[in-house]
């Protein structure tokens, strides 16, 4: 799988591509690593992406 993120402080636009040709797009809350803890980033990825 390929996962691409266009991230800012207010939102993240995600695109993914699977080996079988599936393509998808998602939006999540913003992730700014300068202002968000590692744990918060993992929580967003686990809760909203996976």
mmCIF entry with sequence, helices, sheets and N, C-alpha, C, O atoms, coordinates in Angstrom:
data_MODEL
# 
_entry.id   MODEL 
# 
_entity.id                         1 
_entity.type                       polymer 
_entity.pdbx_number_of_molecules   1 
# 
_entity_poly.entity_id                      1 
_entity_poly.type                           'polypeptide(L)' 
_entity_poly.nstd_linkage                   no 
_entity_poly.nstd_monomer                   no 
_entity_poly.pdbx_seq_one_letter_code       
;(UNK)(UNK)(UNK)(UNK)(UNK)(UNK)(UNK)(UNK)(UNK)(UNK)(UNK)(UNK)(UNK)(UNK)(UNK)(UNK)
(UNK)(UNK)(UNK)(UNK)(UNK)(UNK)(UNK)(UNK)(UNK)(UNK)(UNK)(UNK)(UNK)(UNK)(UNK)(UNK)
(UNK)(UNK)(UNK)(UNK)(UNK)(UNK)(UNK)(UNK)(UNK)(UNK)(UNK)(UNK)(UNK)(UNK)(UNK)(UNK)
(UNK)(UNK)
;
_entity_poly.pdbx_seq_one_letter_code_can   XXXXXXXXXXXXXXXXXXXXXXXXXXXXXXXXXXXXXXXXXXXXXXXXXX 
_entity_poly.pdbx_strand_id                 A 
# 
loop_
_entity_poly_seq.entity_id 
_entity_poly_seq.num 
_entity_poly_seq.mon_id 
_entity_poly_seq.hetero 
1 1  UNK n 
1 2  UNK n 
1 3  UNK n 
1 4  UNK n 
1 5  UNK n 
1 6  UNK n 
1 7  UNK n 
1 8  UNK n 
1 9  UNK n 
1 10 UNK n 
1 11 UNK n 
1 12 UNK n 
1 13 UNK n 
1 14 UNK n 
1 15 UNK n 
1 16 UNK n 
1 17 UNK n 
1 18 UNK n 
1 19 UNK n 
1 20 UNK n 
1 21 UNK n 
1 22 UNK n 
1 23 UNK n 
1 24 UNK n 
1 25 UNK n 
1 26 UNK n 
1 27 UNK n 
1 28 UNK n 
1 29 UNK n 
1 30 UNK n 
1 31 UNK n 
1 32 UNK n 
1 33 UNK n 
1 34 UNK n 
1 35 UNK n 
1 36 UNK n 
1 37 UNK n 
1 38 UNK n 
1 39 UNK n 
1 40 UNK n 
1 41 UNK n 
1 42 UNK n 
1 43 UNK n 
1 44 UNK n 
1 45 UNK n 
1 46 UNK n 
1 47 UNK n 
1 48 UNK n 
1 49 UNK n 
1 50 UNK n 
# 
_struct_asym.id          A 
_struct_asym.entity_id   1 
# 
loop_
_struct_conf.conf_type_id 
_struct_conf.id 
_struct_conf.pdbx_PDB_helix_id 
_struct_conf.beg_label_comp_id 
_struct_conf.beg_label_asym_id 
_struct_conf.beg_label_seq_id 
_struct_conf.pdbx_beg_PDB_ins_code 
_struct_conf.end_label_comp_id 
_struct_conf.end_label_asym_id 
_struct_conf.end_label_seq_id 
_struct_conf.pdbx_end_PDB_ins_code 
_struct_conf.beg_auth_comp_id 
_struct_conf.beg_auth_asym_id 
_struct_conf.beg_auth_seq_id 
_struct_conf.end_auth_comp_id 
_struct_conf.end_auth_asym_id 
_struct_conf.end_auth_seq_id 
_struct_conf.pdbx_PDB_helix_class 
_struct_conf.details 
_struct_conf.pdbx_PDB_helix_length 
HELX_P HELX_P1 AA1 UNK A 38 ? UNK A 44 ? UNK A 38 UNK A 44 1 ? 7 
HELX_P HELX_P2 AA2 UNK A 45 ? UNK A 49 ? UNK A 45 UNK A 49 3 ? 5 
# 
_struct_conf_type.id          HELX_P 
_struct_conf_type.criteria    ? 
_struct_conf_type.reference   ? 
# 
_struct_sheet.id               AA1 
_struct_sheet.type             ? 
_struct_sheet.number_strands   3 
_struct_sheet.details          ? 
# 
loop_
_struct_sheet_order.sheet_id 
_struct_sheet_order.range_id_1 
_struct_sheet_order.range_id_2 
_struct_sheet_order.offset 
_struct_sheet_order.sense 
AA1 1 2 ? anti-parallel 
AA1 2 3 ? anti-parallel 
# 
loop_
_struct_sheet_range.sheet_id 
_struct_sheet_range.id 
_struct_sheet_range.beg_label_comp_id 
_struct_sheet_range.beg_label_asym_id 
_struct_sheet_range.beg_label_seq_id 
_struct_sheet_range.pdbx_beg_PDB_ins_code 
_struct_sheet_range.end_label_comp_id 
_struct_sheet_range.end_label_asym_id 
_struct_sheet_range.end_label_seq_id 
_struct_sheet_range.pdbx_end_PDB_ins_code 
_struct_sheet_range.beg_auth_comp_id 
_struct_sheet_range.beg_auth_asym_id 
_struct_sheet_range.beg_auth_seq_id 
_struct_sheet_range.end_auth_comp_id 
_struct_sheet_range.end_auth_asym_id 
_struct_sheet_range.end_auth_seq_id 
AA1 1 UNK A 2  ? UNK A 7  ? UNK A 2  UNK A 7  
AA1 2 UNK A 11 ? UNK A 17 ? UNK A 11 UNK A 17 
AA1 3 UNK A 23 ? UNK A 29 ? UNK A 23 UNK A 29 
# 
loop_
_atom_site.group_PDB 
_atom_site.id 
_atom_site.type_symbol 
_atom_site.label_atom_id 
_atom_site.label_alt_id 
_atom_site.label_comp_id 
_atom_site.label_asym_id 
_atom_site.label_entity_id 
_atom_site.label_seq_id 
_atom_site.pdbx_PDB_ins_code 
_atom_site.Cartn_x 
_atom_site.Cartn_y 
_atom_site.Cartn_z 
_atom_site.occupancy 
_atom_site.B_iso_or_equiv 
_atom_site.pdbx_formal_charge 
_atom_site.auth_seq_id 
_atom_site.auth_comp_id 
_atom_site.auth_asym_id 
_atom_site.auth_atom_id 
_atom_site.pdbx_PDB_model_num 
ATOM 1   N N  . UNK A 1 1  ? 0.842   -1.176 0.000  1.00 0.00 ? 1  UNK A N  1 
ATOM 2   C CA . UNK A 1 1  ? 0.000   0.000  0.000  1.00 0.00 ? 1  UNK A CA 1 
ATOM 3   C C  . UNK A 1 1  ? 0.884   1.235  0.000  1.00 0.00 ? 1  UNK A C  1 
ATOM 4   O O  . UNK A 1 1  ? 1.931   1.274  0.646  1.00 0.00 ? 1  UNK A O  1 
ATOM 5   N N  . UNK A 1 2  ? 0.447   2.222  -0.725 1.00 0.00 ? 2  UNK A N  1 
ATOM 6   C CA . UNK A 1 2  ? 1.101   3.530  -0.714 1.00 0.00 ? 2  UNK A CA 1 
ATOM 7   C C  . UNK A 1 2  ? 0.123   4.501  -0.060 1.00 0.00 ? 2  UNK A C  1 
ATOM 8   O O  . UNK A 1 2  ? -1.050  4.553  -0.429 1.00 0.00 ? 2  UNK A O  1 
ATOM 9   N N  . UNK A 1 3  ? 0.610   5.266  0.910  1.00 0.00 ? 3  UNK A N  1 
ATOM 10  C CA . UNK A 1 3  ? -0.206  6.244  1.621  1.00 0.00 ? 3  UNK A CA 1 
ATOM 11  C C  . UNK A 1 3  ? 0.460   7.604  1.490  1.00 0.00 ? 3  UNK A C  1 
ATOM 12  O O  . UNK A 1 3  ? 1.630   7.766  1.837  1.00 0.00 ? 3  UNK A O  1 
ATOM 13  N N  . UNK A 1 4  ? -0.292  8.584  0.986  1.00 0.00 ? 4  UNK A N  1 
ATOM 14  C CA . UNK A 1 4  ? 0.227   9.940  0.784  1.00 0.00 ? 4  UNK A CA 1 
ATOM 15  C C  . UNK A 1 4  ? -0.605  10.896 1.631  1.00 0.00 ? 4  UNK A C  1 
ATOM 16  O O  . UNK A 1 4  ? -1.831  10.793 1.671  1.00 0.00 ? 4  UNK A O  1 
ATOM 17  N N  . UNK A 1 5  ? 0.069   11.829 2.310  1.00 0.00 ? 5  UNK A N  1 
ATOM 18  C CA . UNK A 1 5  ? -0.620  12.807 3.149  1.00 0.00 ? 5  UNK A CA 1 
ATOM 19  C C  . UNK A 1 5  ? -0.220  14.217 2.746  1.00 0.00 ? 5  UNK A C  1 
ATOM 20  O O  . UNK A 1 5  ? 0.958   14.508 2.537  1.00 0.00 ? 5  UNK A O  1 
ATOM 21  N N  . UNK A 1 6  ? -1.225  15.095 2.639  1.00 0.00 ? 6  UNK A N  1 
ATOM 22  C CA . UNK A 1 6  ? -1.013  16.531 2.454  1.00 0.00 ? 6  UNK A CA 1 
ATOM 23  C C  . UNK A 1 6  ? -1.518  17.164 3.744  1.00 0.00 ? 6  UNK A C  1 
ATOM 24  O O  . UNK A 1 6  ? -2.722  17.335 3.931  1.00 0.00 ? 6  UNK A O  1 
ATOM 25  N N  . UNK A 1 7  ? -0.584  17.511 4.636  1.00 0.00 ? 7  UNK A N  1 
ATOM 26  C CA . UNK A 1 7  ? -0.943  17.861 6.001  1.00 0.00 ? 7  UNK A CA 1 
ATOM 27  C C  . UNK A 1 7  ? -0.722  19.330 6.313  1.00 0.00 ? 7  UNK A C  1 
ATOM 28  O O  . UNK A 1 7  ? 0.227   19.959 5.846  1.00 0.00 ? 7  UNK A O  1 
ATOM 29  N N  . UNK A 1 8  ? -1.634  19.851 7.118  1.00 0.00 ? 8  UNK A N  1 
ATOM 30  C CA . UNK A 1 8  ? -1.509  21.185 7.674  1.00 0.00 ? 8  UNK A CA 1 
ATOM 31  C C  . UNK A 1 8  ? -2.004  21.151 9.110  1.00 0.00 ? 8  UNK A C  1 
ATOM 32  O O  . UNK A 1 8  ? -2.303  20.080 9.638  1.00 0.00 ? 8  UNK A O  1 
ATOM 33  N N  . UNK A 1 9  ? -2.092  22.295 9.736  1.00 0.00 ? 9  UNK A N  1 
ATOM 34  C CA . UNK A 1 9  ? -2.502  22.345 11.141 1.00 0.00 ? 9  UNK A CA 1 
ATOM 35  C C  . UNK A 1 9  ? -3.995  22.099 11.333 1.00 0.00 ? 9  UNK A C  1 
ATOM 36  O O  . UNK A 1 9  ? -4.414  21.710 12.423 1.00 0.00 ? 9  UNK A O  1 
ATOM 37  N N  . UNK A 1 10 ? -4.809  22.319 10.295 1.00 0.00 ? 10 UNK A N  1 
ATOM 38  C CA . UNK A 1 10 ? -6.254  22.179 10.462 1.00 0.00 ? 10 UNK A CA 1 
ATOM 39  C C  . UNK A 1 10 ? -6.830  20.898 9.879  1.00 0.00 ? 10 UNK A C  1 
ATOM 40  O O  . UNK A 1 10 ? -7.849  20.407 10.366 1.00 0.00 ? 10 UNK A O  1 
ATOM 41  N N  . UNK A 1 11 ? -6.190  20.338 8.830  1.00 0.00 ? 11 UNK A N  1 
ATOM 42  C CA . UNK A 1 11 ? -6.703  19.103 8.245  1.00 0.00 ? 11 UNK A CA 1 
ATOM 43  C C  . UNK A 1 11 ? -5.597  18.387 7.488  1.00 0.00 ? 11 UNK A C  1 
ATOM 44  O O  . UNK A 1 11 ? -4.574  18.973 7.135  1.00 0.00 ? 11 UNK A O  1 
ATOM 45  N N  . UNK A 1 12 ? -5.833  17.094 7.247  1.00 0.00 ? 12 UNK A N  1 
ATOM 46  C CA . UNK A 1 12 ? -4.922  16.292 6.433  1.00 0.00 ? 12 UNK A CA 1 
ATOM 47  C C  . UNK A 1 12 ? -5.751  15.616 5.351  1.00 0.00 ? 12 UNK A C  1 
ATOM 48  O O  . UNK A 1 12 ? -6.753  14.966 5.650  1.00 0.00 ? 12 UNK A O  1 
ATOM 49  N N  . UNK A 1 13 ? -5.344  15.765 4.111  1.00 0.00 ? 13 UNK A N  1 
ATOM 50  C CA . UNK A 1 13 ? -5.946  15.036 3.003  1.00 0.00 ? 13 UNK A CA 1 
ATOM 51  C C  . UNK A 1 13 ? -5.061  13.833 2.722  1.00 0.00 ? 13 UNK A C  1 
ATOM 52  O O  . UNK A 1 13 ? -3.857  13.980 2.513  1.00 0.00 ? 13 UNK A O  1 
ATOM 53  N N  . UNK A 1 14 ? -5.655  12.639 2.716  1.00 0.00 ? 14 UNK A N  1 
ATOM 54  C CA . UNK A 1 14 ? -4.935  11.394 2.516  1.00 0.00 ? 14 UNK A CA 1 
ATOM 55  C C  . UNK A 1 14 ? -5.368  10.761 1.199  1.00 0.00 ? 14 UNK A C  1 
ATOM 56  O O  . UNK A 1 14 ? -6.526  10.880 0.796  1.00 0.00 ? 14 UNK A O  1 
ATOM 57  N N  . UNK A 1 15 ? -4.448  10.098 0.541  1.00 0.00 ? 15 UNK A N  1 
ATOM 58  C CA . UNK A 1 15 ? -4.756  9.257  -0.620 1.00 0.00 ? 15 UNK A CA 1 
ATOM 59  C C  . UNK A 1 15 ? -4.021  7.943  -0.428 1.00 0.00 ? 15 UNK A C  1 
ATOM 60  O O  . UNK A 1 15 ? -2.880  7.922  0.033  1.00 0.00 ? 15 UNK A O  1 
ATOM 61  N N  . UNK A 1 16 ? -4.682  6.842  -0.785 1.00 0.00 ? 16 UNK A N  1 
ATOM 62  C CA . UNK A 1 16 ? -4.009  5.549  -0.682 1.00 0.00 ? 16 UNK A CA 1 
ATOM 63  C C  . UNK A 1 16 ? -4.221  4.744  -1.960 1.00 0.00 ? 16 UNK A C  1 
ATOM 64  O O  . UNK A 1 16 ? -5.219  4.892  -2.665 1.00 0.00 ? 16 UNK A O  1 
ATOM 65  N N  . UNK A 1 17 ? -3.252  3.898  -2.221 1.00 0.00 ? 17 UNK A N  1 
ATOM 66  C CA . UNK A 1 17 ? -3.249  3.051  -3.403 1.00 0.00 ? 17 UNK A CA 1 
ATOM 67  C C  . UNK A 1 17 ? -2.830  1.652  -2.960 1.00 0.00 ? 17 UNK A C  1 
ATOM 68  O O  . UNK A 1 17 ? -1.756  1.480  -2.384 1.00 0.00 ? 17 UNK A O  1 
ATOM 69  N N  . UNK A 1 18 ? -3.668  0.656  -3.224 1.00 0.00 ? 18 UNK A N  1 
ATOM 70  C CA . UNK A 1 18 ? -3.351  -0.713 -2.824 1.00 0.00 ? 18 UNK A CA 1 
ATOM 71  C C  . UNK A 1 18 ? -2.762  -1.479 -4.005 1.00 0.00 ? 18 UNK A C  1 
ATOM 72  O O  . UNK A 1 18 ? -2.928  -1.068 -5.153 1.00 0.00 ? 18 UNK A O  1 
ATOM 73  N N  . UNK A 1 19 ? -2.078  -2.583 -3.736 1.00 0.00 ? 19 UNK A N  1 
ATOM 74  C CA . UNK A 1 19 ? -1.493  -3.378 -4.820 1.00 0.00 ? 19 UNK A CA 1 
ATOM 75  C C  . UNK A 1 19 ? -2.528  -3.917 -5.814 1.00 0.00 ? 19 UNK A C  1 
ATOM 76  O O  . UNK A 1 19 ? -2.195  -4.170 -6.971 1.00 0.00 ? 19 UNK A O  1 
ATOM 77  N N  . UNK A 1 20 ? -3.787  -4.095 -5.371 1.00 0.00 ? 20 UNK A N  1 
ATOM 78  C CA . UNK A 1 20 ? -4.810  -4.610 -6.286 1.00 0.00 ? 20 UNK A CA 1 
ATOM 79  C C  . UNK A 1 20 ? -5.527  -3.509 -7.064 1.00 0.00 ? 20 UNK A C  1 
ATOM 80  O O  . UNK A 1 20 ? -6.516  -3.778 -7.746 1.00 0.00 ? 20 UNK A O  1 
ATOM 81  N N  . UNK A 1 21 ? -5.037  -2.267 -6.968 1.00 0.00 ? 21 UNK A N  1 
ATOM 82  C CA . UNK A 1 21 ? -5.575  -1.166 -7.761 1.00 0.00 ? 21 UNK A CA 1 
ATOM 83  C C  . UNK A 1 21 ? -6.616  -0.309 -7.076 1.00 0.00 ? 21 UNK A C  1 
ATOM 84  O O  . UNK A 1 21 ? -7.131  0.632  -7.680 1.00 0.00 ? 21 UNK A O  1 
ATOM 85  N N  . UNK A 1 22 ? -6.939  -0.609 -5.831 1.00 0.00 ? 22 UNK A N  1 
ATOM 86  C CA . UNK A 1 22 ? -7.907  0.212  -5.105 1.00 0.00 ? 22 UNK A CA 1 
ATOM 87  C C  . UNK A 1 22 ? -7.286  1.570  -4.790 1.00 0.00 ? 22 UNK A C  1 
ATOM 88  O O  . UNK A 1 22 ? -6.127  1.667  -4.386 1.00 0.00 ? 22 UNK A O  1 
ATOM 89  N N  . UNK A 1 23 ? -8.088  2.613  -4.986 1.00 0.00 ? 23 UNK A N  1 
ATOM 90  C CA . UNK A 1 23 ? -7.648  3.979  -4.703 1.00 0.00 ? 23 UNK A CA 1 
ATOM 91  C C  . UNK A 1 23 ? -8.685  4.607  -3.786 1.00 0.00 ? 23 UNK A C  1 
ATOM 92  O O  . UNK A 1 23 ? -9.886  4.425  -3.986 1.00 0.00 ? 23 UNK A O  1 
ATOM 93  N N  . UNK A 1 24 ? -8.228  5.344  -2.781 1.00 0.00 ? 24 UNK A N  1 
ATOM 94  C CA . UNK A 1 24 ? -9.162  5.994  -1.878 1.00 0.00 ? 24 UNK A CA 1 
ATOM 95  C C  . UNK A 1 24 ? -8.619  7.311  -1.366 1.00 0.00 ? 24 UNK A C  1 
ATOM 96  O O  . UNK A 1 24 ? -7.420  7.586  -1.429 1.00 0.00 ? 24 UNK A O  1 
ATOM 97  N N  . UNK A 1 25 ? -9.541  8.122  -0.854 1.00 0.00 ? 25 UNK A N  1 
ATOM 98  C CA . UNK A 1 25 ? -9.180  9.415  -0.265 1.00 0.00 ? 25 UNK A CA 1 
ATOM 99  C C  . UNK A 1 25 ? -9.903  9.563  1.064  1.00 0.00 ? 25 UNK A C  1 
ATOM 100 O O  . UNK A 1 25 ? -11.040 9.121  1.227  1.00 0.00 ? 25 UNK A O  1 
ATOM 101 N N  . UNK A 1 26 ? -9.215  10.198 2.011  1.00 0.00 ? 26 UNK A N  1 
ATOM 102 C CA . UNK A 1 26 ? -9.762  10.443 3.345  1.00 0.00 ? 26 UNK A CA 1 
ATOM 103 C C  . UNK A 1 26 ? -9.352  11.825 3.809  1.00 0.00 ? 26 UNK A C  1 
ATOM 104 O O  . UNK A 1 26 ? -8.403  12.411 3.287  1.00 0.00 ? 26 UNK A O  1 
ATOM 105 N N  . UNK A 1 27 ? -10.076 12.348 4.801  1.00 0.00 ? 27 UNK A N  1 
ATOM 106 C CA . UNK A 1 27 ? -9.684  13.588 5.475  1.00 0.00 ? 27 UNK A CA 1 
ATOM 107 C C  . UNK A 1 27 ? -9.704  13.324 6.967  1.00 0.00 ? 27 UNK A C  1 
ATOM 108 O O  . UNK A 1 27 ? -10.587 12.631 7.474  1.00 0.00 ? 27 UNK A O  1 
ATOM 109 N N  . UNK A 1 28 ? -8.725  13.880 7.668  1.00 0.00 ? 28 UNK A N  1 
ATOM 110 C CA . UNK A 1 28 ? -8.685  13.783 9.124  1.00 0.00 ? 28 UNK A CA 1 
ATOM 111 C C  . UNK A 1 28 ? -8.370  15.158 9.696  1.00 0.00 ? 28 UNK A C  1 
ATOM 112 O O  . UNK A 1 28 ? -8.109  16.117 8.971  1.00 0.00 ? 28 UNK A O  1 
ATOM 113 N N  . UNK A 1 29 ? -8.403  15.216 11.020 1.00 0.00 ? 29 UNK A N  1 
ATOM 114 C CA . UNK A 1 29 ? -7.991  16.455 11.684 1.00 0.00 ? 29 UNK A CA 1 
ATOM 115 C C  . UNK A 1 29 ? -6.529  16.740 11.347 1.00 0.00 ? 29 UNK A C  1 
ATOM 116 O O  . UNK A 1 29 ? -5.795  15.838 10.942 1.00 0.00 ? 29 UNK A O  1 
ATOM 117 N N  . UNK A 1 30 ? -6.117  17.967 11.510 1.00 0.00 ? 30 UNK A N  1 
ATOM 118 C CA . UNK A 1 30 ? -4.747  18.357 11.206 1.00 0.00 ? 30 UNK A CA 1 
ATOM 119 C C  . UNK A 1 30 ? -3.726  17.740 12.142 1.00 0.00 ? 30 UNK A C  1 
ATOM 120 O O  . UNK A 1 30 ? -4.004  17.475 13.311 1.00 0.00 ? 30 UNK A O  1 
ATOM 121 N N  . UNK A 1 31 ? -2.546  17.519 11.603 1.00 0.00 ? 31 UNK A N  1 
ATOM 122 C CA . UNK A 1 31 ? -1.438  16.968 12.387 1.00 0.00 ? 31 UNK A CA 1 
ATOM 123 C C  . UNK A 1 31 ? -0.223  17.854 12.141 1.00 0.00 ? 31 UNK A C  1 
ATOM 124 O O  . UNK A 1 31 ? 0.386   17.802 11.072 1.00 0.00 ? 31 UNK A O  1 
ATOM 125 N N  . UNK A 1 32 ? 0.122   18.658 13.121 1.00 0.00 ? 32 UNK A N  1 
ATOM 126 C CA . UNK A 1 32 ? 1.321   19.483 13.036 1.00 0.00 ? 32 UNK A CA 1 
ATOM 127 C C  . UNK A 1 32 ? 2.297   18.958 14.080 1.00 0.00 ? 32 UNK A C  1 
ATOM 128 O O  . UNK A 1 32 ? 2.110   19.207 15.271 1.00 0.00 ? 32 UNK A O  1 
ATOM 129 N N  . UNK A 1 33 ? 3.345   18.230 13.658 1.00 0.00 ? 33 UNK A N  1 
ATOM 130 C CA . UNK A 1 33 ? 4.239   17.603 14.625 1.00 0.00 ? 33 UNK A CA 1 
ATOM 131 C C  . UNK A 1 33 ? 4.954   18.581 15.553 1.00 0.00 ? 33 UNK A C  1 
ATOM 132 O O  . UNK A 1 33 ? 5.477   18.176 16.591 1.00 0.00 ? 33 UNK A O  1 
ATOM 133 N N  . UNK A 1 34 ? 4.984   19.855 15.194 1.00 0.00 ? 34 UNK A N  1 
ATOM 134 C CA . UNK A 1 34 ? 5.601   20.846 16.071 1.00 0.00 ? 34 UNK A CA 1 
ATOM 135 C C  . UNK A 1 34 ? 4.699   21.167 17.270 1.00 0.00 ? 34 UNK A C  1 
ATOM 136 O O  . UNK A 1 34 ? 5.168   21.677 18.287 1.00 0.00 ? 34 UNK A O  1 
ATOM 137 N N  . UNK A 1 35 ? 3.391   20.861 17.138 1.00 0.00 ? 35 UNK A N  1 
ATOM 138 C CA . UNK A 1 35 ? 2.433   21.219 18.186 1.00 0.00 ? 35 UNK A CA 1 
ATOM 139 C C  . UNK A 1 35 ? 1.649   20.037 18.739 1.00 0.00 ? 35 UNK A C  1 
ATOM 140 O O  . UNK A 1 35 ? 0.882   20.192 19.689 1.00 0.00 ? 35 UNK A O  1 
ATOM 141 N N  . UNK A 1 36 ? 1.834   18.856 18.153 1.00 0.00 ? 36 UNK A N  1 
ATOM 142 C CA . UNK A 1 36 ? 1.067   17.679 18.558 1.00 0.00 ? 36 UNK A CA 1 
ATOM 143 C C  . UNK A 1 36 ? 2.040   16.600 19.019 1.00 0.00 ? 36 UNK A C  1 
ATOM 144 O O  . UNK A 1 36 ? 3.083   16.389 18.401 1.00 0.00 ? 36 UNK A O  1 
ATOM 145 N N  . UNK A 1 37 ? 1.693   15.920 20.103 1.00 0.00 ? 37 UNK A N  1 
ATOM 146 C CA . UNK A 1 37 ? 2.572   14.870 20.632 1.00 0.00 ? 37 UNK A CA 1 
ATOM 147 C C  . UNK A 1 37 ? 2.567   13.641 19.721 1.00 0.00 ? 37 UNK A C  1 
ATOM 148 O O  . UNK A 1 37 ? 1.659   13.453 18.911 1.00 0.00 ? 37 UNK A O  1 
ATOM 149 N N  . UNK A 1 38 ? 3.590   12.821 19.870 1.00 0.00 ? 38 UNK A N  1 
ATOM 150 C CA . UNK A 1 38 ? 3.665   11.565 19.115 1.00 0.00 ? 38 UNK A CA 1 
ATOM 151 C C  . UNK A 1 38 ? 2.438   10.700 19.395 1.00 0.00 ? 38 UNK A C  1 
ATOM 152 O O  . UNK A 1 38 ? 1.897   10.070 18.486 1.00 0.00 ? 38 UNK A O  1 
ATOM 153 N N  . UNK A 1 39 ? 2.006   10.673 20.646 1.00 0.00 ? 39 UNK A N  1 
ATOM 154 C CA . UNK A 1 39 ? 0.856   9.865  21.028 1.00 0.00 ? 39 UNK A CA 1 
ATOM 155 C C  . UNK A 1 39 ? -0.411  10.345 20.325 1.00 0.00 ? 39 UNK A C  1 
ATOM 156 O O  . UNK A 1 39 ? -1.229  9.528  19.900 1.00 0.00 ? 39 UNK A O  1 
ATOM 157 N N  . UNK A 1 40 ? -0.582  11.654 20.199 1.00 0.00 ? 40 UNK A N  1 
ATOM 158 C CA . UNK A 1 40 ? -1.757  12.195 19.516 1.00 0.00 ? 40 UNK A CA 1 
ATOM 159 C C  . UNK A 1 40 ? -1.731  11.855 18.029 1.00 0.00 ? 40 UNK A C  1 
ATOM 160 O O  . UNK A 1 40 ? -2.775  11.575 17.438 1.00 0.00 ? 40 UNK A O  1 
ATOM 161 N N  . UNK A 1 41 ? -0.552  11.877 17.424 1.00 0.00 ? 41 UNK A N  1 
ATOM 162 C CA . UNK A 1 41 ? -0.429  11.505 16.013 1.00 0.00 ? 41 UNK A CA 1 
ATOM 163 C C  . UNK A 1 41 ? -0.811  10.043 15.827 1.00 0.00 ? 41 UNK A C  1 
ATOM 164 O O  . UNK A 1 41 ? -1.559  9.708  14.909 1.00 0.00 ? 41 UNK A O  1 
ATOM 165 N N  . UNK A 1 42 ? -0.304  9.175  16.686 1.00 0.00 ? 42 UNK A N  1 
ATOM 166 C CA . UNK A 1 42 ? -0.638  7.749  16.605 1.00 0.00 ? 42 UNK A CA 1 
ATOM 167 C C  . UNK A 1 42 ? -2.142  7.550  16.800 1.00 0.00 ? 42 UNK A C  1 
ATOM 168 O O  . UNK A 1 42 ? -2.744  6.722  16.117 1.00 0.00 ? 42 UNK A O  1 
ATOM 169 N N  . UNK A 1 43 ? -2.753  8.292  17.716 1.00 0.00 ? 43 UNK A N  1 
ATOM 170 C CA . UNK A 1 43 ? -4.189  8.167  17.962 1.00 0.00 ? 43 UNK A CA 1 
ATOM 171 C C  . UNK A 1 43 ? -4.991  8.551  16.722 1.00 0.00 ? 43 UNK A C  1 
ATOM 172 O O  . UNK A 1 43 ? -5.964  7.876  16.386 1.00 0.00 ? 43 UNK A O  1 
ATOM 173 N N  . UNK A 1 44 ? -4.600  9.620  16.040 1.00 0.00 ? 44 UNK A N  1 
ATOM 174 C CA . UNK A 1 44 ? -5.293  10.025 14.815 1.00 0.00 ? 44 UNK A CA 1 
ATOM 175 C C  . UNK A 1 44 ? -5.144  8.947  13.752 1.00 0.00 ? 44 UNK A C  1 
ATOM 176 O O  . UNK A 1 44 ? -6.124  8.554  13.119 1.00 0.00 ? 44 UNK A O  1 
ATOM 177 N N  . UNK A 1 45 ? -3.927  8.472  13.557 1.00 0.00 ? 45 UNK A N  1 
ATOM 178 C CA . UNK A 1 45 ? -3.696  7.452  12.534 1.00 0.00 ? 45 UNK A CA 1 
ATOM 179 C C  . UNK A 1 45 ? -4.437  6.161  12.857 1.00 0.00 ? 45 UNK A C  1 
ATOM 180 O O  . UNK A 1 45 ? -5.013  5.540  11.964 1.00 0.00 ? 45 UNK A O  1 
ATOM 181 N N  . UNK A 1 46 ? -4.429  5.754  14.109 1.00 0.00 ? 46 UNK A N  1 
ATOM 182 C CA . UNK A 1 46 ? -5.095  4.510  14.505 1.00 0.00 ? 46 UNK A CA 1 
ATOM 183 C C  . UNK A 1 46 ? -6.616  4.638  14.453 1.00 0.00 ? 46 UNK A C  1 
ATOM 184 O O  . UNK A 1 46 ? -7.312  3.718  14.022 1.00 0.00 ? 46 UNK A O  1 
ATOM 185 N N  . UNK A 1 47 ? -7.118  5.776  14.892 1.00 0.00 ? 47 UNK A N  1 
ATOM 186 C CA . UNK A 1 47 ? -8.564  5.947  14.985 1.00 0.00 ? 47 UNK A CA 1 
ATOM 187 C C  . UNK A 1 47 ? -9.247  6.352  13.700 1.00 0.00 ? 47 UNK A C  1 
ATOM 188 O O  . UNK A 1 47 ? -10.398 5.978  13.476 1.00 0.00 ? 47 UNK A O  1 
ATOM 189 N N  . UNK A 1 48 ? -8.580  7.097  12.858 1.00 0.00 ? 48 UNK A N  1 
ATOM 190 C CA . UNK A 1 48 ? -9.233  7.638  11.677 1.00 0.00 ? 48 UNK A CA 1 
ATOM 191 C C  . UNK A 1 48 ? -8.758  7.028  10.369 1.00 0.00 ? 48 UNK A C  1 
ATOM 192 O O  . UNK A 1 48 ? -9.482  7.075  9.375  1.00 0.00 ? 48 UNK A O  1 
ATOM 193 N N  . UNK A 1 49 ? -7.576  6.464  10.346 1.00 0.00 ? 49 UNK A N  1 
ATOM 194 C CA . UNK A 1 49 ? -7.037  5.917  9.100  1.00 0.00 ? 49 UNK A CA 1 
ATOM 195 C C  . UNK A 1 49 ? -7.129  4.399  9.072  1.00 0.00 ? 49 UNK A C  1 
ATOM 196 O O  . UNK A 1 49 ? -7.614  3.830  8.094  1.00 0.00 ? 49 UNK A O  1 
ATOM 197 N N  . UNK A 1 50 ? -6.675  3.739  10.119 1.00 0.00 ? 50 UNK A N  1 
ATOM 198 C CA . UNK A 1 50 ? -6.582  2.270  10.098 1.00 0.00 ? 50 UNK A CA 1 
ATOM 199 C C  . UNK A 1 50 ? -7.885  1.596  10.440 1.00 0.00 ? 50 UNK A C  1 
ATOM 200 O O  . UNK A 1 50 ? -7.957  0.368  10.461 1.00 0.00 ? 50 UNK A O  1 
# 
